[in-house]
Amino acid sequence: MFGLSELAIILIVVAAVLAVKKLPELTRSAGKSARILKSEARAARDADEPGTPRVIQGETVEREDPDTDTGPRG
């Protein structure tokens, strides 16, 4: 009959085989989370410098000047 150590090894192998299917999805999710965390940390650090524009997902966000008219033209 199986002992406790053999049963533990079998369970670890079965868990590893089942986890292989989810591994690419987990690594992608971890990478996205790391990028978000890095960008948020950079944004918090750059909050002290109000003159620099921030890039978010490939788009430049410009800060509005209260002196200029940014309303619709027409």
C-alpha positions as MATLAB code, in Angstrom:
seq = 'MFGLSELAIILIVVAAVLAVKKLPELTRSAGKSARILKSEARAARDADEPGTPRVIQGETVEREDPDTDTGPRG';
ca = [
       0.000    0.000    0.000;
       1.032    3.616   -0.403;
       2.637    5.497    2.411;
       2.148    9.170    3.189;
       5.292   10.286    1.317;
       4.323    8.406   -1.866;
       0.814    9.866   -1.751;
       2.229   13.378   -1.311;
       4.529   12.915   -4.327;
       1.640   11.670   -6.470;
      -0.500   14.658   -5.454;
       2.332   17.087   -6.252;
       2.820   15.522   -9.701;
      -0.921   15.650  -10.452;
      -1.113   19.289   -9.318;
       1.899   20.171  -11.511;
       0.357   18.476  -14.556;
      -2.926   20.329  -14.065;
      -1.176   23.640  -13.396;
       0.779   23.480  -16.683;
      -2.414   24.328  -18.586;
      -2.930   27.519  -16.562;
       0.727   28.583  -16.417;
       0.760   30.867  -19.515;
      -2.362   32.659  -18.303;
      -0.903   33.076  -14.820;
       2.378   34.474  -16.121;
       0.549   36.924  -18.408;
      -1.563   38.085  -15.494;
       1.503   38.477  -13.283;
       3.248   40.503  -16.002;
       0.271   42.835  -16.402;
       0.076   43.305  -12.651;
       3.785   44.103  -12.469;
       3.465   46.690  -15.281;
       0.493   48.334  -13.569;
       2.299   48.428  -10.239;
       5.411   49.893  -11.871;
       3.433   52.597  -13.699;
       1.521   53.533  -10.542;
       4.756   53.779   -8.561;
       6.259   55.955  -11.294;
       3.122   58.150  -11.329;
       3.292   58.602   -7.574;
       6.972   59.517   -7.814;
       6.350   61.938  -10.703;
       3.447   63.620   -8.904;
       6.003   65.976   -7.363;
       6.919   67.251  -10.843;
       3.725   68.850  -12.235;
       5.260   70.043  -15.532;
       6.047   66.632  -17.024;
       3.389   64.835  -19.110;
       2.537   61.231  -18.255;
       2.188   58.471  -20.845;
      -0.667   56.079  -20.211;
      -1.124   53.064  -22.516;
       0.605   54.802  -25.401;
      -1.352   58.040  -25.133;
       0.006   61.368  -23.930;
      -2.165   63.085  -21.372;
      -1.674   66.826  -21.381;
      -2.592   68.925  -18.414;
      -5.057   71.706  -19.003;
      -3.992   75.317  -18.603;
      -6.635   77.458  -16.949;
      -5.569   80.359  -19.230;
      -6.354   78.600  -22.511;
      -9.758   77.830  -23.959;
     -10.152   74.063  -24.355;
     -13.851   74.089  -25.139;
     -15.431   72.905  -28.406;
     -14.743   75.036  -31.442;
     -17.345   75.938  -33.893;
];
